[in-house]
Amino acid sequence: MDGVKVTFTVKLQPQAADAFCAALPEMIKDTAKRPGFRDICIVRHATEPGRVMFIETWDSEQAYHDYIAWRTERGDMDGMAAILDGPPQLDFWPVTVAAS
């Protein structure tokens, strides 16, 4: 099973971007322990430092939704929402066309 790729892009308030990005390495340790998690890569845009993209692989969309529900219950999603500078963009990519 290929799993599903998930991209989650946020635009952060400029004053919050550095602190948010600095906290991510510790935060993803918890992510890696969640059922259905496979991998994650978080990237930051070169000319828009407040723009951050999470590129994740999960066993299924449901596993990702369960993870987000867990983060929401902990209050993590409210904390992120407070520093957003616009709506986030979430996309699911269930079909692998090519890989190396």
C-alpha positions as CSV (number, residue, x, y, z in Angstrom):
1,M,0.0,0.0,0.0
2,D,1.4,3.4,-1.0
3,G,-0.4,5.4,1.7
4,V,-1.4,9.0,1.0
5,K,0.7,12.1,0.8
6,V,-0.7,15.1,2.6
7,T,0.4,18.7,2.0
8,F,-0.6,21.3,4.5
9,T,0.6,24.8,3.7
10,V,0.3,27.7,6.2
11,K,1.2,31.4,6.0
12,L,2.2,32.6,9.4
13,Q,2.2,36.1,10.9
14,P,5.8,37.4,10.3
15,Q,6.5,37.9,14.0
16,A,5.6,34.3,14.8
17,A,7.3,32.4,12.0
18,D,10.8,32.0,13.4
19,A,9.5,30.7,16.8
20,F,7.0,28.4,15.2
21,C,9.7,26.9,12.9
22,A,12.1,26.5,15.8
23,A,9.5,24.5,17.7
24,L,8.8,22.1,14.9
25,P,11.6,19.6,15.4
26,E,10.4,18.8,18.9
27,M,6.7,18.8,17.9
28,I,7.2,16.2,15.1
29,K,8.6,13.7,17.6
30,D,5.0,13.3,18.9
31,T,3.7,13.2,15.3
32,A,6.1,10.2,14.5
33,K,4.4,8.2,17.3
34,R,0.9,8.5,15.9
35,P,-0.8,5.4,14.4
36,G,-0.6,5.4,10.6
37,F,2.3,7.9,10.4
38,R,5.0,7.2,7.9
39,D,7.1,10.3,7.3
40,I,7.2,14.1,7.3
41,C,9.2,16.8,5.7
42,I,8.6,20.5,6.6
43,V,9.9,23.2,4.3
44,R,10.0,26.9,4.5
45,H,9.7,29.2,1.4
46,A,12.9,31.1,0.5
47,T,11.4,34.5,-0.2
48,E,8.3,34.2,1.9
49,P,9.6,33.0,5.3
50,G,6.2,32.9,6.8
51,R,5.1,30.3,4.3
52,V,5.6,26.8,5.6
53,M,4.6,23.5,4.0
54,F,4.2,20.2,5.7
55,I,4.7,17.2,3.4
56,E,3.6,14.0,5.1
57,T,2.9,10.4,4.3
58,W,0.1,8.5,6.2
59,D,-1.4,5.1,5.8
60,S,-4.7,6.7,5.0
61,E,-6.6,9.9,5.0
62,Q,-8.4,8.6,8.1
63,A,-5.1,8.2,10.0
64,Y,-4.3,11.8,9.2
65,H,-7.7,13.0,10.3
66,D,-7.4,11.0,13.6
67,Y,-4.0,12.7,14.1
68,I,-5.5,16.2,13.6
69,A,-8.3,15.3,16.0
70,W,-5.6,14.4,18.6
71,R,-3.7,17.7,17.9
72,T,-7.0,19.6,18.2
73,E,-7.9,18.0,21.5
74,R,-4.5,19.0,22.9
75,G,-5.1,22.6,21.8
76,D,-2.3,22.6,19.3
77,M,-4.5,23.6,16.4
78,D,-5.9,26.6,18.3
79,G,-2.4,27.7,18.9
80,M,-1.5,27.5,15.3
81,A,-4.7,29.2,14.2
82,A,-3.8,32.2,16.4
83,I,-0.6,32.9,14.4
84,L,-1.9,32.3,10.9
85,D,-1.9,35.1,8.4
86,G,-4.6,33.6,6.2
87,P,-6.4,30.3,5.7
88,P,-4.3,27.1,5.5
89,Q,-4.4,24.8,2.5
90,L,-4.8,21.1,2.9
91,D,-4.5,18.6,0.1
92,F,-4.5,14.8,-0.2
93,W,-2.5,13.0,-2.8
94,P,-3.5,9.3,-2.9
95,V,-2.1,8.4,-6.3
96,T,1.7,8.0,-6.9
97,V,2.5,8.7,-10.5
98,A,6.2,8.1,-10.3
99,A,8.9,7.8,-7.6
100,S,12.6,7.1,-7.3
